Amino acid sequence: MIRRHDAIPRVAKLTVLGVGVALLATACGGTSGTPSGSSSSPAPGAIACPSPSAGAGAGASPVGTTVAPGDVPKATTVSPTPLKLGSLLPQTGALAFLGPPEIAGVNLAVKQVNDAGGVLGHPIEVIHRDSGDTTTDIATQSVTNLLGQGVSAIVGAASSGVSKTVINQITGAGVVQFSPANTSPDFSTWPSKGLYWRTAPSDVLQGRVLGNYMASCGAQTLGMVVLNDAYGTGLRDNVKKAFESAGGKVVDEELFNEGDSQFSSQVDKVVAAKPDAIAVISFDQAKQIIPLLAAKGVKPTQMFFVDGNTSDYSKDLNPGTLTGARGTIPGTFAKDAFKAQLKTIDPSLKDYSYAGESWDAVNLIALAAEKAKSTKGTDIAAQFVAITHGSEKCSDFASCVTLIRQGKDIHYFGKSGPVSFAKNGDPQEAYIGIYKFDDKNVPQPVSEEYGKLS
């Protein structure tokens, strides 16, 4: 049974944590419904999430100077060899659903860079390899292969746990590692010789937003089912800190390991604690966890998810199982024009998570190489801060590289929003998107919350 409480709105507490939150996008959620397969009907928690304020959201239109690809001036410096990139993104494993949008984002950016004349007088090249997950050694083998082919930078991995297994191998070779999706706070202090960068914000921010958001929905008690790895426990800690700072209480935390296939014990314990809300911090293990929660009578409006599992479950769960559930994904919502561009690369694309961050990663590497007048990894890494703190705003390769070749200092604004790098490779500002599942179990965008990390 889930304990019922009178709702105590906590919207006013959203600002007390210094997140700098602003609701920016229009609502487009689903209708109410009842989960299929429920075996009992406990009184629901008093969950009533706040309505977002209207607004265009970040990245809705190009920022600053706009230059057509055909109008880009020729490179003033021609490198001896082309810029060669690798990708280390999930084609198999627990995060395989994130692979298609990330790979499409990389390929779209590569095409657009080359349409604008390439980098330092040459078209850039990309080699794709699978990252797998932490249950395999695929990532290490893939990195060895990419380093052997002379890449200057590797885009990936998506999983923080996977990145931990290869970051020393990559950066130790003098190659840039640029993740579009790593969110573990551990990377903020990792000794990477200045070669590790990411467009996704640390989970310090996603945790603050999610913890605060659940409190603003009226939840006073929280239970969590958490993947026991760097990603899961790091996000758990920040969700817990934010929720408790907003006046809530975490009544149970249940861990499971990568590779586990049975989750009944964890679900039974967290439901027995009678929380108002349950946060599931996992990857595709959610496909097994969600039906177990529904069977225990947990309402979808009591379920909250994160970037690792806020996905399209229309083919995995009975219709209505997740109607009204919420989830968070770092980054702005993929706009229609960007989705259409991605579809030209991968017509079967359905999810767009981290496509923008992946597109940004390629553009930033290419622009840093132009700024450095070099394709050497250490030279490229030395320019990331400079190209995200200049006075001239721009938001695509053609426009930005034109400014660089004119001797101007740029501030890159991408598909994931404004990018302002700290010296440790972390973005200092970012958006967290909040999604609401419709009656087909598909997450729909609700609002974008902006925050700064310093």
C-alpha positions as CSV (number, residue, x, y, z in Angstrom):
1,M,0.0,0.0,0.0
2,I,1.1,3.5,-0.7
3,R,0.6,6.0,2.0
4,R,-1.7,9.0,1.2
5,H,-0.9,12.5,2.4
6,D,-2.6,15.8,1.9
7,A,-0.7,17.6,-0.9
8,I,1.7,20.3,0.3
9,P,2.8,22.3,-2.7
10,R,6.5,22.9,-2.7
11,V,6.8,25.1,-5.8
12,A,8.2,27.9,-3.8
13,K,11.1,25.7,-2.6
14,L,12.3,25.1,-6.2
15,T,14.6,28.2,-5.9
16,V,16.1,27.6,-2.6
17,L,18.8,25.2,-3.9
18,G,20.5,27.7,-6.2
19,V,19.7,25.7,-9.3
20,G,18.5,28.8,-11.3
21,V,15.4,27.0,-12.5
22,A,13.0,28.5,-15.1
23,L,10.1,26.6,-16.7
24,L,10.2,27.4,-20.3
25,A,8.2,25.2,-22.6
26,T,4.5,24.5,-23.2
27,A,2.8,21.4,-21.8
28,C,2.0,18.5,-24.0
29,G,1.2,15.5,-21.8
30,G,-1.1,12.6,-22.0
31,T,-4.5,11.7,-20.5
32,S,-5.1,10.0,-17.2
33,G,-5.4,6.3,-17.0
34,T,-5.0,3.2,-14.9
35,P,-2.0,0.8,-15.2
36,S,-2.8,-2.6,-16.7
37,G,-2.3,-5.7,-14.6
38,S,-2.7,-4.0,-11.1
39,S,-3.4,-6.6,-8.5
40,S,-4.5,-4.2,-5.8
41,S,-5.8,-0.6,-5.5
42,P,-4.1,1.3,-2.7
43,A,-4.9,5.0,-2.1
44,P,-2.6,7.0,-4.4
45,G,-0.1,9.5,-3.1
46,A,-1.2,13.1,-3.5
47,I,0.8,13.8,-6.6
48,A,-0.1,17.0,-8.5
49,C,2.8,18.3,-10.5
50,P,2.9,22.1,-11.3
51,S,1.9,23.3,-14.7
52,P,4.7,24.8,-16.7
53,S,4.8,28.3,-17.9
54,A,4.7,28.9,-21.7
55,G,7.9,29.7,-23.6
56,A,9.9,28.8,-26.7
57,G,12.7,26.9,-24.9
58,A,16.4,26.9,-25.6
59,G,17.8,26.3,-29.0
60,A,14.5,27.0,-30.8
61,S,16.3,29.1,-33.4
62,P,19.9,29.9,-34.5
63,V,21.8,32.2,-32.2
64,G,24.0,35.1,-33.4
65,T,25.7,35.1,-36.8
66,T,24.3,32.7,-39.5
67,V,26.4,31.7,-42.5
68,A,25.3,29.3,-45.3
69,P,27.7,26.4,-45.9
70,G,28.5,27.6,-49.3
71,D,29.6,31.0,-48.0
72,V,32.3,29.8,-45.6
73,P,35.7,31.2,-46.4
74,K,38.5,28.8,-47.1
75,A,40.7,27.6,-44.3
76,T,43.7,29.8,-43.7
77,T,45.7,26.8,-42.4
78,V,45.7,23.4,-44.1
79,S,46.6,20.4,-41.8
80,P,48.9,17.6,-43.0
81,T,46.2,15.0,-42.4
82,P,42.4,15.2,-42.0
83,L,40.8,15.4,-38.5
84,K,39.8,11.8,-37.7
85,L,37.1,11.1,-35.0
86,G,36.0,7.9,-33.4
87,S,32.6,7.2,-31.7
88,L,32.2,4.9,-28.7
89,L,28.4,4.7,-28.5
90,P,26.1,1.9,-27.4
91,Q,25.1,-0.5,-30.2
92,T,24.5,-3.3,-27.8
93,G,23.8,-3.6,-24.0
94,A,21.6,-1.9,-21.5
95,L,21.9,1.6,-23.2
96,A,21.5,0.4,-26.8
97,F,18.3,2.5,-27.1
98,L,20.5,5.6,-26.8
99,G,22.8,4.6,-29.6
100,P,20.7,5.5,-32.6
101,P,20.0,9.2,-31.7
102,E,23.6,9.7,-30.6
103,I,25.1,8.1,-33.7
104,A,22.6,10.1,-35.9
105,G,23.7,13.3,-34.1
106,V,27.4,12.5,-34.8
107,N,26.8,11.6,-38.5
108,L,24.6,14.7,-39.1
109,A,27.3,17.0,-37.6
110,V,30.0,15.3,-39.7
111,K,28.0,15.8,-42.9
112,Q,27.3,19.4,-42.1
113,V,30.9,20.1,-41.2
114,N,32.0,18.6,-44.5
115,D,29.3,20.4,-46.5
116,A,30.9,23.6,-45.1
117,G,34.3,22.6,-46.4
118,G,35.6,20.5,-43.5
119,V,38.3,21.3,-41.0
120,L,41.7,22.8,-41.9
121,G,41.2,22.1,-45.6
122,H,40.0,18.5,-45.4
123,P,36.7,16.6,-44.9
124,I,36.6,15.1,-41.4
125,E,36.3,11.3,-41.0
126,V,34.5,9.3,-38.4
127,I,34.8,5.7,-37.3
128,H,32.0,4.1,-35.3
129,R,32.6,1.4,-32.7
130,D,30.3,-0.2,-30.1
131,S,30.7,0.7,-26.4
132,G,28.6,-2.2,-25.1
133,D,28.0,-1.9,-21.3
134,T,29.8,-2.7,-18.1
135,T,29.0,-6.4,-18.3
136,T,31.4,-6.8,-21.3
137,D,34.8,-5.7,-22.4
138,I,33.6,-4.4,-25.7
139,A,34.5,-0.8,-24.9
140,T,38.2,-1.5,-24.2
141,Q,38.5,-3.5,-27.5
142,S,36.8,-0.7,-29.4
143,V,39.0,2.0,-27.9
144,T,42.1,-0.1,-28.8
145,N,40.9,-0.3,-32.4
146,L,40.1,3.4,-32.6
147,L,43.5,4.5,-31.1
148,G,45.2,2.1,-33.6
149,Q,43.5,4.0,-36.4
150,G,44.9,7.4,-35.2
151,V,41.8,9.2,-34.1
152,S,42.3,12.6,-32.5
153,A,39.1,12.5,-30.4
154,I,36.5,9.9,-29.4
155,V,32.8,10.8,-28.9
156,G,31.5,8.7,-26.1
157,A,30.9,6.7,-24.1
158,A,27.2,7.2,-23.2
159,S,27.5,5.3,-19.9
160,S,29.4,6.8,-17.1
161,G,30.4,3.3,-15.9
162,V,31.7,2.4,-19.3
163,S,33.7,5.7,-19.6
164,K,35.4,4.9,-16.3
165,T,36.8,1.7,-17.8
166,V,38.4,3.5,-20.8
167,I,39.0,7.1,-19.8
168,N,42.6,6.5,-18.7
169,Q,43.2,4.5,-21.9
170,I,42.0,7.3,-24.1
171,T,43.4,10.3,-22.3
172,G,46.6,8.5,-21.6
173,A,47.1,8.3,-25.4
174,G,46.8,12.1,-25.7
175,V,43.3,11.7,-27.3
176,V,40.3,13.8,-26.5
177,Q,37.4,11.9,-24.9
178,F,34.2,13.8,-25.4
179,S,31.0,12.3,-23.9
180,P,27.6,13.5,-25.0
181,A,25.9,11.7,-22.1
182,N,28.2,11.0,-19.1
183,T,26.6,12.6,-16.0
184,S,28.5,11.1,-13.1
185,P,29.9,13.8,-10.8
186,D,33.1,11.7,-10.5
187,F,34.4,13.1,-13.9
188,S,34.5,16.6,-12.5
189,T,37.6,15.8,-10.6
190,W,39.0,13.0,-12.7
191,P,42.8,13.3,-13.5
192,S,42.3,13.4,-17.3
193,K,45.2,15.8,-18.2
194,G,42.6,18.2,-19.5
195,L,41.4,15.7,-22.2
196,Y,38.0,14.7,-20.9
197,W,35.0,16.9,-21.8
198,R,31.2,16.4,-21.9
199,T,28.1,18.3,-23.1
200,A,25.8,16.6,-20.6
201,P,25.8,18.2,-17.2
202,S,26.9,16.5,-14.0
203,D,24.1,14.7,-12.2
204,V,24.5,17.3,-9.5
205,L,22.1,19.3,-11.7
206,Q,19.7,16.5,-12.9
207,G,19.5,15.3,-9.3
208,R,18.6,18.7,-8.0
209,V,16.0,19.2,-10.6
210,L,14.4,15.8,-10.1
211,G,14.5,15.9,-6.3
212,N,13.0,19.4,-6.3
213,Y,10.4,18.5,-9.0
214,M,9.0,15.5,-7.0
215,A,8.7,17.7,-4.0
216,S,6.9,20.4,-6.0
217,C,4.5,17.7,-7.1
218,G,3.5,17.3,-3.4
219,A,5.5,14.1,-2.6
220,Q,6.6,14.1,1.1
221,T,8.2,10.7,1.1
222,L,10.3,9.0,-1.5
223,G,11.5,5.5,-2.3
224,M,14.2,4.6,-4.9
225,V,15.2,1.6,-6.9
226,V,18.7,2.3,-8.0
227,L,21.4,0.7,-10.3
228,N,24.5,0.1,-8.2
229,D,27.1,1.8,-10.4
230,A,28.7,5.2,-10.8
231,Y,25.7,6.6,-12.7
232,G,23.0,5.2,-10.4
233,T,24.5,5.9,-7.0
234,G,25.7,9.4,-8.0
235,L,22.3,10.4,-9.3
236,R,20.6,8.9,-6.2
237,D,22.8,10.9,-3.9
238,N,21.9,14.2,-5.6
239,V,18.2,13.4,-5.9
240,K,18.2,12.5,-2.2
241,K,20.0,15.7,-1.2
242,A,17.6,17.9,-3.1
243,F,14.5,16.1,-2.0
244,E,15.4,16.2,1.7
245,S,16.5,19.9,1.4
246,A,13.0,20.6,0.0
247,G,11.5,19.1,3.2
248,G,10.9,15.5,2.0
249,K,12.1,12.2,3.5
250,V,13.6,9.3,1.7
251,V,12.1,6.2,3.3
252,D,13.8,3.4,1.3
253,E,16.6,2.9,-1.2
254,E,17.0,-0.5,-2.9
255,L,20.1,-1.3,-5.1
256,F,20.5,-3.8,-7.9
257,N,23.6,-4.6,-10.0
258,E,24.2,-4.5,-13.8
259,G,23.3,-7.9,-15.2
260,D,20.6,-8.6,-12.7
261,S,17.3,-10.0,-14.1
262,Q,15.2,-10.3,-11.0
263,F,13.9,-7.2,-9.2
264,S,11.0,-8.5,-7.1
265,S,12.9,-8.2,-3.8
266,Q,13.8,-4.5,-4.4
267,V,10.3,-3.6,-5.6
268,D,8.6,-5.4,-2.6
269,K,10.8,-3.6,-0.1
270,V,10.4,-0.1,-1.6
271,V,6.6,-0.5,-1.9
272,A,6.4,-1.8,1.7
273,A,8.0,1.5,2.8
274,K,4.8,3.3,1.6
275,P,6.4,6.2,-0.2
276,D,4.4,8.9,-2.0
277,A,6.7,8.8,-5.0
278,I,9.1,6.2,-6.4
279,A,12.2,7.1,-8.4
280,V,13.6,4.4,-10.7
281,I,17.2,5.1,-11.5
282,S,18.2,2.5,-14.1
283,F,18.8,1.7,-17.7
284,D,16.6,-0.7,-19.6
285,Q,16.0,-2.7,-16.4
286,A,13.0,-0.4,-16.1
287,K,11.2,-2.7,-18.6
288,Q,11.1,-5.3,-15.8
289,I,10.7,-3.0,-12.8
290,I,7.7,-1.0,-14.1
291,P,5.3,-3.9,-14.4
292,L,6.3,-5.1,-10.9
293,L,5.5,-1.7,-9.5
294,A,2.2,-1.5,-11.4
295,A,1.2,-5.0,-10.2
296,K,1.7,-3.8,-6.6
297,G,-0.8,-1.0,-7.2
298,V,1.7,1.9,-7.6
299,K,0.1,4.5,-9.8
300,P,2.0,5.8,-12.8
301,T,1.7,9.4,-11.4
302,Q,3.8,8.2,-8.5
303,M,6.6,6.9,-10.7
304,F,9.5,9.2,-11.7
305,F,12.3,8.3,-14.1
306,V,15.7,9.6,-15.3
307,D,17.6,9.9,-18.5
308,G,18.7,6.2,-18.5
309,N,15.1,5.0,-18.7
310,T,12.9,7.8,-19.9
311,S,12.2,6.1,-23.2
312,D,9.5,4.9,-25.6
313,Y,7.8,1.9,-24.0
314,S,4.9,1.6,-26.4
315,K,6.1,-1.9,-27.5
316,D,7.2,-3.1,-24.1
317,L,4.3,-2.3,-21.7
318,N,0.5,-2.5,-21.8
319,P,-1.2,0.8,-22.9
320,G,-1.8,3.1,-20.0
321,T,0.9,1.6,-17.7
322,L,2.8,4.8,-17.5
323,T,0.1,7.4,-18.2
324,G,1.1,10.5,-16.2
325,A,4.5,9.2,-15.1
326,R,7.4,11.8,-15.3
327,G,11.0,11.6,-16.3
328,T,14.0,13.9,-16.7
329,I,16.6,14.0,-19.5
330,P,19.5,16.5,-19.6
331,G,19.4,18.9,-22.5
332,T,16.7,20.8,-24.4
333,F,13.9,19.2,-26.3
334,A,14.8,18.2,-29.8
335,K,13.1,20.8,-32.0
336,D,11.1,19.7,-35.1
337,A,13.6,21.1,-37.6
338,F,16.4,19.1,-35.9
339,K,14.4,16.0,-35.8
340,A,13.8,16.3,-39.5
341,Q,17.5,16.6,-40.2
342,L,18.2,13.6,-38.0
343,K,15.6,11.6,-39.9
344,T,17.6,12.2,-43.1
345,I,20.4,10.3,-41.5
346,D,18.3,7.6,-39.8
347,P,14.7,7.4,-41.1
348,S,13.8,4.8,-38.4
349,L,14.8,7.2,-35.5
350,K,12.2,7.4,-32.7
351,D,14.2,8.5,-29.6
352,Y,16.1,11.8,-29.7
353,S,17.9,11.6,-26.3
354,Y,21.4,13.1,-26.5
355,A,21.2,13.6,-30.2
356,G,21.8,17.3,-29.7
357,E,24.7,16.7,-27.2
358,S,26.3,14.4,-29.8
359,W,25.9,16.9,-32.6
360,D,27.4,19.5,-30.3
361,A,30.3,17.3,-29.4
362,V,31.4,16.9,-33.1
363,N,30.9,20.6,-33.8
364,L,32.9,21.6,-30.7
365,I,35.8,19.3,-31.6
366,A,35.9,20.5,-35.2
367,L,35.8,24.2,-34.1
368,A,38.5,23.7,-31.5
369,A,40.7,22.1,-34.1
370,E,40.2,25.2,-36.3
371,K,40.9,27.5,-33.4
372,A,44.1,25.5,-32.6
373,K,45.1,25.2,-36.3
374,S,45.9,21.6,-35.4
375,T,44.4,18.1,-35.4
376,K,46.4,17.0,-32.3
377,G,44.2,15.9,-29.4
378,T,46.0,18.0,-26.8
379,D,45.9,21.1,-29.0
380,I,42.2,20.6,-29.6
381,A,41.4,20.2,-25.9
382,A,43.3,23.4,-25.1
383,Q,40.7,25.5,-27.1
384,F,37.4,24.2,-25.7
385,V,37.1,26.9,-23.0
386,A,38.0,29.6,-25.5
387,I,35.3,28.7,-28.0
388,T,32.6,28.7,-25.4
389,H,33.4,32.1,-23.7
390,G,33.9,34.5,-26.6
391,S,31.8,37.6,-27.4
392,E,30.5,36.4,-30.9
393,K,27.6,34.0,-30.5
394,C,27.0,31.3,-33.1
395,S,25.2,28.0,-33.3
396,D,26.5,25.8,-36.1
397,F,29.8,24.9,-37.7
398,A,29.5,27.0,-40.8
399,S,28.7,30.2,-38.9
400,C,31.2,29.6,-36.1
401,V,34.1,28.6,-38.3
402,T,33.6,31.7,-40.4
403,L,34.0,33.8,-37.3
404,I,37.1,31.9,-36.2
405,R,38.7,32.3,-39.7
406,Q,38.0,36.0,-39.4
407,G,40.0,36.1,-36.2
408,K,37.0,36.5,-33.9
409,D,36.3,34.9,-30.5
410,I,33.2,32.8,-30.4
411,H,30.7,31.6,-27.9
412,Y,29.1,28.4,-29.1
413,F,25.3,27.8,-28.6
414,G,24.3,24.3,-29.7
415,K,21.3,22.0,-30.0
416,S,21.7,21.2,-26.3
417,G,21.6,24.9,-25.4
418,P,24.3,27.4,-24.5
419,V,27.7,25.8,-23.8
420,S,30.1,27.4,-21.3
421,F,32.9,25.0,-20.3
422,A,34.8,25.1,-17.1
423,K,38.5,24.0,-17.1
424,N,37.6,20.6,-15.8
425,G,35.6,19.8,-18.9
426,D,32.1,20.3,-17.3
427,P,29.4,22.5,-18.9
428,Q,28.7,25.3,-16.4
429,E,25.1,25.8,-17.5
430,A,22.5,23.4,-18.9
431,Y,18.8,22.6,-19.4
432,I,17.1,19.5,-17.9
433,G,14.0,18.5,-19.8
434,I,11.0,17.1,-17.9
435,Y,8.8,14.6,-19.8
436,K,5.3,13.2,-19.1
437,F,4.3,9.7,-20.4
438,D,1.1,9.6,-22.6
439,D,-1.4,6.7,-22.7
440,K,0.8,4.9,-25.2
441,N,3.8,4.9,-22.7
442,V,5.7,7.4,-24.8
443,P,7.4,10.4,-23.0
444,Q,6.2,13.8,-24.2
445,P,8.0,17.1,-23.4
446,V,6.5,19.1,-20.7
447,S,9.0,21.7,-19.6
448,E,12.7,22.7,-19.7
449,E,14.5,23.8,-16.5
450,Y,17.6,25.8,-16.7
451,G,20.4,25.6,-14.1
452,K,24.0,26.7,-13.5
453,L,26.7,24.7,-11.9
454,S,29.7,26.5,-10.4
